[in-house]
Amino acid sequence: MPDFYPLARQLLWRVQPETAHKIALWTLRAGLGFLASGERMGTVDHPALAQSLWGLNFRNPVGIAAGFDKDALAFDALLRFGFGAVEVGTVTPRQQSGNLKPRLFRLDQDKAIINRMGFPSAGLDTVLKRIARHKRSNGILGINLGKNLSSKDAAADYIEGIRLTAGLADYLVINISSPNTPGLRELQRREPLRLLMKELIDTRDRVSSNTPLLIKIAPDLSNQESYEVADVALDLGIDGIVISNTTVERPTSLKSPEAEEQGGLSGPQLFETSTVLLSEIYRLTSGRIPLIGVGGISSAEDAYTKIRAGASLVQVHSSLIFNGLSLVAKIKAGILRLLSKDGFSRITDAIGVDHIDSISNGFRRQGVAVAPHFSNTGSGLEYIHGAQDKDCSDHRWRQGIQSGLRQGLSAHRDGRTAGREVG
Ligand SMILES: Cc1cc2nc3c(=O)[nH]c(=O)nc-3n(C[C@H](O)[C@H](O)[C@H](O)COP(=O)(O)O)c2cc1C
């Protein structure tokens, strides 16, 4: 069956973006999604795309990011389209309506989105009833948890979320990075993060010790803040980090008039910042904490760049709005092609490999004569040797990493394989 999304999009583009999204979700929920996006995309994937993470079997690395199916209306239908995982939410404990409309803007000329939704949520009760019907064999279901706007005690809201969902979700994400809930991003600082996550991990351990607990962070963190997040995550044993949420920055390259709207920007303009941060967190945690790379992915090349930069899994959101759900099949096929081009037989071989070659080149460009060498052991990036590492200041490390990765990103843009050039 041909892909009817370009046609459906013409109709959806005639109504407000939020209404269009609701229509799409209800169409999917009614089981009519195939009409708009061609053949059932299939749930059987090439074994090279599969990996086991946190004891869960991901049949492929491509998931749907939070915010697409906030109230768990269509997650089963989305899984049937071939996504390896769907992250529903952000769900708040009690139902709330979010910010005033309009609050979702399509930047057509930039293929980007700005949203200031402010966590509209059906609330945990409703979402729990919907996910109770989920069959684990259909695919991986993550739940992204938030706090109510009126709540004075963020920890209490997250605790309630964990208590009620840990037994039903395959993984949980603590969202501390939405730009649209005042004060939320402050929870990313070292001490608030440590206090919060310690309490939440204790709660999780009491309720369901197997459910992985992840955090989702903002792309706008300073170097110091990324360092603090990595430090706390390693120290407390946070299971994973989703990188990243939307940005409050507005690149000057944006052309659409809606670029002036307040809220979080997502789409291609977020790709570089979120990938640099992903790479930085991978480096700071030595690849020991699984990362989910999200931000600006609209092709297999984008997804593969994130994987090479350190993502075990990737997620998409904005590009689905512009391209439709058939994108997932294209991304998966493209990743398989790119793996084989690089001589890898499994997805896990590619995770973080840019740190091995590109970063070494970056160090050389920073004038470090003997660049450190790394090897990807599968469970972390093992530092092998580097004669000058003791003399290499933190600043130098950072410069080396960023120089290496940026080179990799521009190689990706030019159609060359990221990270393979010799410095
Ligand atoms: C309309 C919209 C709503 C979103 N809502 C949430 C949300 O509720 N919780 C969350 O963690 N992220 C939310 N996000 C952020 C996405 O999950 C993702 O991190 C971000 O859009 C970057 O990915 P992209 O460039 O592929 O869109 C939302 C994004 C969009 C566009």
The ligand as an ORCA input file, in Angstrom:
! r2SCAN-3c Opt
* xyz 0 1
  C       4.515     18.920     20.937
  C       5.594     18.384     21.817
  C       5.280     17.978     23.094
  C       6.274     17.453     23.927
  N       5.938     17.026     25.177
  C       6.876     16.440     25.944
  C       6.515     15.915     27.205
  O       5.375     15.942     27.632
  N       7.513     15.360     27.962
  C       8.803     15.271     27.514
  O       9.652     14.732     28.226
  N       9.153     15.753     26.306
  C       8.230     16.317     25.520
  N       8.581     16.794     24.287
  C       9.979     16.718     23.845
  C      10.244     15.503     22.986
  O      10.039     14.321     23.705
  C      11.696     15.516     22.458
  O      12.560     15.445     23.562
  C      11.996     16.772     21.648
  O      10.890     17.122     20.866
  C      13.215     16.585     20.738
  O      12.992     15.616     19.764
  P      12.578     15.965     18.225
  O      13.537     17.006     17.745
  O      12.674     14.644     17.524
  O      11.189     16.471     18.294
  C       7.596     17.336     23.451
  C       7.903     17.756     22.149
  C       6.926     18.266     21.332
  C       7.273     18.690     19.933
*
